[in-house]
């Protein structure tokens, strides 16, 4: 803990010009954080709704389809220039 004393808990305190310059980064990071939390909460909620209204067996089909779509999307995002003409 002694090594981390130089880190400030509130780095935007003090210079208002520096605080104003950091504001777009905080907005961007906050938006990403909120979207990731929503995504983490949405997937289990969808599985609960599928289980309640359709059945437990269909959750496995949803999981297989969801994982395959996610893997295909990640593959396409890794190599975006390979598929352009």
SVG drawing of the C-alpha trace seen along z (x, -y; Angstrom):
<svg xmlns="http://www.w3.org/2000/svg" viewBox="-44 -25 50 55">
<polyline fill="none" stroke="black" stroke-width="0.4" points="0.0,0.0 2.9,-2.3 3.8,-2.1 0.4,-3.3 0.3,-6.6 1.1,-8.7 -2.2,-7.5 -5.0,-9.9 -8.5,-8.8 -10.0,-11.7 -7.6,-12.8 -9.9,-15.5 -9.7,-17.5 -7.7,-20.7 -7.0,-22.2 -10.3,-22.9 -8.6,-23.0 -7.2,-19.5 -10.5,-18.3 -12.3,-19.7 -9.8,-18.0 -10.4,-14.6 -14.2,-14.9 -14.5,-13.2 -12.4,-10.2 -14.6,-9.8 -17.8,-10.0 -16.4,-7.4 -15.2,-5.1 -18.5,-5.5 -20.5,-4.6 -18.5,-1.5 -18.8,-0.4 -22.5,-0.9 -23.0,1.0 -20.8,3.9 -22.8,4.1 -26.1,4.1 -24.8,6.9 -23.7,8.9 -27.1,8.6 -29.1,9.1 -27.9,12.5 -28.9,14.3 -32.2,12.4 -32.9,13.7 -32.1,17.2 -34.5,16.9 -37.3,15.6 -36.7,18.5 -36.8,21.0 -40.0,19.6 -42.0,19.2 -40.6,21.8 -38.8,24.4 -35.4,25.5 -34.4,27.6 -34.6,24.5 -32.1,22.7 -29.4,25.0 -30.4,24.3 -30.2,20.6 -26.8,21.0 -25.4,22.9 -26.8,20.3 -25.6,17.4 -22.1,18.7 -21.8,19.5 -22.9,16.0 -20.5,14.5 -17.6,16.5 -18.4,15.7 -18.7,12.0 -15.4,12.0 -13.7,13.8 -15.0,11.2 -13.9,8.3 -10.4,9.7 -9.8,9.8 -11.9,6.9 -9.6,6.2 -9.6,9.9 -13.2,9.8 -13.2,6.5 -13.0,6.5"/>
</svg>
